Amino acid sequence: MKVKRIGMLTSGGDCQALNAAMRGVVKTLAHSGQKVEIYGFIDGYKGLIYGDFRMLTGSDFSGILTKGGTILGSSRTPFKTITEPDENGLDKVDAMKQNYYKLRLDCLVVLGGNGSHKTANLLSEEGLNIVTLPKTIDNDLWGTDMTFGFQSAVDIATAAIDCIHTTAASHGRVFIVEVMGHKVGWLTLNAGMAGGADIILLPEIPYDIDKVVDKIEEREKAGSKFTIIAVAEGAISKEKAAMSKKDRKKADEKSKYPSVSYEIADQILEKTGREVRVTVPGHTQRGGSPCPYDRVFATRLGAEAGELILKNEYGFMVGYRNREIVKVPLDEVAGKLKYLDPDATIIKEAKLTGICFGD
C-alpha cells in the first residue's frame, strides 16, 4: 500500500480547536487503514517557506482534543507580501513549492482564516494539492456559515459581559466591553446578545454617538442606572465611515485613543457626565480550551478533510452550509470576507428586543 505523505500547518492568529481539527484529519486517515506520514510545518507558512518541520506520530495527536492553541505554532505571513522576496532575496512561493516536492507530499492541509486561504489558493493554482479548514474567531470566512474557534470566543466574550453586569449595576455606571473584530461584527453581535448588552456597535453599522447617548438616557429615565455597551474593535462612527480610506487612516493616526471604545467613552462622558468604564478582554477571547461545540465541529471538519484526501479530491475548503459539511472550491473562498448584513434577520430581532445599534 502506498504511503500518503501529508503536510499540515496552522497559519494566522491562533484560536481554539486547531488541535481538534488536526486530530480529526489524522484519526480519519489512520482509521481508514491508509498508511500515512504526517509532516507538521512549524509556525505556519514560515515553516513551509524555510523547511522547518517535524514528522508527527499518533502520540502527537493523543490528548489534544481539549487543548487550545496549536501544537505546530502559528504566525502571520501576509498575503500581500507573499510574492515578494524575503530579506535575503528568497522567492517565498518557489521555496514553498520546493519544500512540498522535496518531501514528496501528496497533500498540504492548511488551517487558517482569510489571508491564509489566499495563500492556500495561490499554492493550489501553482499545482499543489491543497485541502483547507476554516478557522477564525471572527466567523468571517466566505463559503461557510461557521468557522471553528468562533463559538469558543463567543462564550468567553459573553462571560466577560456577564461579569461586567454585576459591577455596572452596583455602581450605576456605563460599561463598554470591547470585543475582537476589526472588519466584521459576528462575534460582538452574538456575545452582545447573549450577554444582554443594551447597545451593540459593529463595523458594518456605522454609529451615531447621539443615538448611543439617547439610549443611555432612555434607560436612565426608565429606572435603569447602568448601561452595557458591546463594541467591536472595528466599530466606526458615521462621520468616519463617510471619509475616504486615506483620510480615515490619517484620522486614526492622529487619534489620542488606544481604541474606538475609549473615544466613545470620552464622548459619552462629555455629553452626559456619566462615569464610563472600558473593559477589553483582548486575547483571552482566542485562548483556552475549545468549548464542546467547537470540539465536535472541528472534529467533523477534520474528518471530512481526511475523507477528501483519501479520495484524492483537492483544491477545496471544508465548510459548513445549511447545517451540512460541504466542500467549497478554494477560488470561491479566497479574497472574500463574509460581512454581517445590516438587514439580517438577527439584527432585526435584536432591535425588536430594544437593543440599540447606534444607527
C-alpha positions in Angstrom: 0.0 0.0 0.0 1.3 3.4 -1.0 2.1 5.7 1.9 0.3 9.0 1.8 2.5 11.9 2.8 0.6 14.7 4.3 1.8 18.2 5.3 0.0 20.3 7.9 0.3 23.9 9.0 -1.7 26.3 11.1 -1.5 29.9 9.9 -2.5 33.3 11.1 -3.9 34.1 14.5 -4.4 31.1 16.7 -7.8 30.1 18.0 -9.5 27.2 19.9 -9.9 23.8 18.3 -7.0 24.0 15.9 -5.6 20.9 17.6 -9.0 19.2 17.5 -9.3 19.8 13.7 -5.9 18.4 13.0 -6.6 15.4 15.2 -9.8 14.8 13.2 -7.9 14.7 10.0 -5.2 12.3 11.3 -7.6 9.9 13.1 -9.7 9.6 9.9 -6.7 8.8 7.8 -5.4 6.3 10.4 -8.8 4.7 10.9 -9.2 4.1 7.2 -6.2 1.7 7.2 -4.3 4.0 4.9 -0.6 4.2 5.7 0.3 7.9 6.3 3.2 10.1 7.2 2.4 13.5 8.7 4.8 16.4 8.4 4.0 19.3 10.6 5.3 22.7 9.4 6.3 24.9 12.3 4.8 28.4 12.7 2.6 28.4 9.7 3.7 29.3 6.2 7.1 30.3 7.6 7.8 26.6 8.2 6.8 25.7 4.7 9.0 28.5 3.3 12.1 27.7 5.3 11.7 23.9 5.5 11.1 23.9 9.3 9.1 20.8 10.0 8.9 17.7 12.1 7.4 14.3 11.5 4.4 13.7 13.7 3.2 10.4 15.1 0.0 9.2 16.6 1.2 10.2 20.1 1.4 13.8 19.0 -2.4 13.8 18.4 -3.3 12.0 21.6 -4.9 14.1 24.3 -5.1 17.3 22.2 -8.8 17.4 21.6 -9.3 19.7 24.6 -6.1 21.6 24.2 -6.2 25.3 23.0 -3.7 26.9 20.7 -1.8 24.8 18.2 0.8 22.2 18.7 2.5 23.4 15.5 2.7 27.0 16.4 1.4 29.8 14.1 2.5 33.1 12.6 1.1 35.7 10.2 2.6 35.7 6.7 0.7 38.5 4.9 -0.6 37.5 1.5 0.2 41.0 0.1 4.0 40.2 0.5 3.9 36.5 -0.2 5.1 37.0 -3.8 7.9 39.4 -2.7 11.4 38.1 -2.0 12.4 37.9 1.7 15.2 40.0 3.1 17.8 37.5 1.7 16.2 37.5 -1.8 14.4 34.2 -1.4 11.4 33.6 -3.6 8.9 32.5 -0.9 6.3 30.9 -3.3 9.0 28.9 -5.1 10.5 27.9 -1.7 7.1 26.6 -0.5 6.7 24.6 -3.7 10.2 23.2 -3.5 9.8 22.1 0.1 6.5 20.4 -0.8 8.2 18.5 -3.6 11.3 17.6 -1.6 9.1 15.9 1.0 7.1 14.2 -1.8 3.9 15.4 -0.2 0.6 14.1 -1.6 -1.3 16.9 0.0 -0.9 20.0 2.2 -3.6 20.7 4.8 -3.9 24.4 5.8 -5.9 25.5 8.8 -6.4 29.3 8.5 -8.5 32.3 8.1 -9.0 34.8 5.2 -5.3 35.7 4.5 -4.2 32.1 4.9 -6.8 31.0 2.3 -5.5 33.5 -0.2 -2.1 31.9 0.0 -3.6 28.4 0.0 -5.4 29.2 -3.2 -2.3 30.6 -4.8 -0.4 27.3 -4.0 -3.3 25.4 -5.4 -3.2 27.4 -8.6 0.6 26.6 -8.7 -0.2 22.9 -8.8 0.0 21.8 -5.2 -2.7 19.5 -3.7 -4.4 21.6 -1.1 -7.2 21.0 1.4 -8.1 23.7 3.9 -10.1 24.0 7.1 -11.8 27.3 8.2 -10.5 28.7 11.5 -11.1 32.1 12.9 -12.9 33.6 15.9 -14.3 36.2 13.6 -16.5 33.8 11.6 -15.8 35.9 8.5 -14.7 33.3 6.0 -16.7 33.2 2.8 -18.2 29.9 1.8 -19.0 28.6 5.3 -21.8 29.5 7.8 -19.5 28.8 10.7 -15.8 28.6 11.5 -14.2 26.7 14.4 -13.0 28.9 17.2 -16.0 31.3 16.8 -18.3 29.7 19.4 -15.5 29.4 22.0 -14.7 33.1 21.5 -18.4 33.9 21.8 -18.5 32.0 25.1 -15.5 33.9 26.5 -16.7 37.4 25.4 -20.2 36.6 26.8 -18.7 35.6 30.1 -16.8 39.0 30.2 -20.1 40.9 29.6 -21.8 38.7 32.2 -19.2 39.6 34.8 -19.5 43.3 34.0 -23.2 43.3 34.6 -22.9 43.0 38.4 -20.3 45.7 38.9 -22.1 48.0 36.4 -25.4 47.6 38.3 -23.7 48.0 41.7 -22.1 51.3 40.8 -24.7 52.6 38.3 -22.1 53.0 35.5 -21.9 52.8 31.8 -19.6 50.0 30.8 -18.1 49.3 27.4 -16.8 45.8 26.6 -14.6 45.9 23.6 -14.8 42.6 21.6 -12.4 41.4 18.9 -13.4 42.0 15.3 -11.7 44.6 13.1 -13.8 44.2 9.9 -16.8 42.1 10.9 -19.2 42.1 13.8 -20.3 38.4 14.1 -18.5 37.9 17.4 -19.6 41.2 19.0 -23.2 40.7 17.9 -23.5 37.2 19.3 -21.7 37.9 22.5 -23.6 41.2 22.9 -27.0 39.5 22.5 -26.0 36.5 24.7 -24.6 38.8 27.4 -27.7 41.1 27.5 -25.9 44.2 26.1 -28.1 47.3 25.7 -26.1 48.8 22.9 -24.1 46.9 20.3 -21.7 48.7 17.9 -20.5 46.9 14.8 -18.1 47.7 11.9 -21.0 47.0 9.4 -23.4 49.5 11.0 -21.8 53.0 11.4 -23.0 54.5 14.7 -24.2 58.0 15.6 -22.9 58.9 19.1 -26.1 60.9 19.8 -28.2 57.8 19.2 -26.0 55.9 21.7 -26.4 58.7 24.2 -30.2 58.8 23.6 -30.3 55.1 24.5 -28.4 55.6 27.7 -30.7 58.4 28.8 -33.8 56.4 27.8 -32.7 53.6 30.1 -32.0 56.1 32.9 -35.5 57.6 32.6 -36.9 54.1 32.7 -35.1 53.4 36.0 -32.0 51.6 34.8 -29.0 53.2 36.3 -26.5 51.3 34.2 -25.9 50.5 30.6 -23.8 47.8 28.9 -22.3 48.6 25.5 -20.6 45.8 23.4 -18.2 47.5 20.9 -16.4 45.7 18.1 -12.8 46.9 17.9 -13.5 47.9 14.3 -16.7 49.8 15.1 -16.9 53.1 13.2 -18.8 56.3 13.5 -20.9 57.7 10.7 -18.5 60.6 10.3 -15.5 58.3 9.8 -17.5 56.0 7.6 -18.1 58.9 5.2 -14.4 59.6 4.9 -12.1 58.1 2.2 -9.9 55.3 3.4 -6.9 57.6 3.2 -8.5 60.3 5.3 -9.7 57.7 7.8 -6.2 56.3 8.2 -4.9 59.8 8.8 -7.6 60.5 11.5 -6.7 57.2 13.2 -3.0 58.0 13.2 -3.8 61.4 14.9 -6.2 59.9 17.4 -5.1 60.1 21.1 -7.2 57.0 21.9 -5.8 53.4 22.1 -9.0 52.1 20.5 -12.5 53.3 19.5 -14.0 52.2 22.8 -12.0 54.9 24.7 -13.1 57.5 22.2 -16.8 56.5 22.7 -16.3 56.6 26.5 -15.0 60.2 26.3 -17.8 61.3 24.1 -20.4 59.8 26.5 -18.8 61.5 29.5 -18.7 64.8 27.6 -22.4 64.6 26.5 -23.9 63.1 29.7 -21.4 63.5 32.6 -21.9 59.8 33.2 -19.0 57.7 34.5 -17.8 55.2 31.9 -15.5 52.3 32.2 -13.9 50.3 29.4 -13.1 46.6 29.6 -11.0 44.9 26.9 -11.0 41.0 27.2 -8.4 41.0 24.3 -6.6 37.8 23.5 -8.5 35.8 26.2 -11.2 35.5 23.5 -8.9 33.3 21.4 -7.3 31.4 24.2 -8.0 28.5 26.5 -9.7 25.2 25.7 -12.3 24.9 22.9 -15.9 24.7 24.0 -17.7 21.4 23.4 -19.4 22.7 20.2 -16.0 23.6 18.7 -14.5 20.3 19.7 -17.3 18.4 17.8 -17.4 20.9 14.9 -13.7 20.9 14.3 -13.6 17.1 14.5 -16.3 16.9 11.9 -14.5 19.2 9.6 -11.2 17.4 10.1 -12.9 14.0 9.4 -14.3 15.4 6.1 -10.9 16.8 5.1 -9.4 13.3 5.7 -12.1 11.8 3.5 -11.2 14.3 0.7 -7.6 13.3 1.0 -8.4 9.6 0.8 -10.5 10.3 -2.3 -7.7 12.5 -3.8 -10.0 15.4 -4.1 -8.0 18.6 -3.7 -8.4 22.4 -4.1 -11.2 22.6 -1.6 -12.0 24.2 1.8 -14.2 22.0 4.0 -17.1 24.3 5.0 -20.5 24.3 6.7 -23.6 25.4 4.9 -27.3 24.9 5.9 -26.3 22.5 8.7 -24.3 20.3 6.4 -20.5 19.8 5.9 -19.6 20.7 2.3 -16.6 21.1 0.1 -16.1 24.6 -1.3 -13.6 25.4 -4.2 -10.7 27.4 -2.9 -11.0 30.0 -5.6 -14.6 30.8 -4.4 -13.3 31.4 -0.9 -10.0 33.3 -1.4 -10.1 37.1 -1.1 -13.7 37.3 0.1 -15.0 38.3 3.6 -18.4 37.2 5.0 -19.7 40.5 6.3 -22.7 40.8 8.6 -25.7 42.2 6.7 -27.2 45.2 8.5 -30.6 44.0 7.2 -30.1 40.4 8.5 -33.0 38.9 10.5 -30.8 38.6 13.6 -30.2 42.4 13.6 -34.0 42.9 13.2 -34.7 40.6 16.0 -32.2 42.2 18.3 -33.8 45.6 17.6 -37.2 44.2 18.4 -35.9 43.4 21.9 -34.7 47.0 22.3 -31.0 46.6 21.5 -29.6 49.8 20.0 -27.0 49.7 17.2 -26.4 53.4 17.1 -28.0 53.8 13.7 
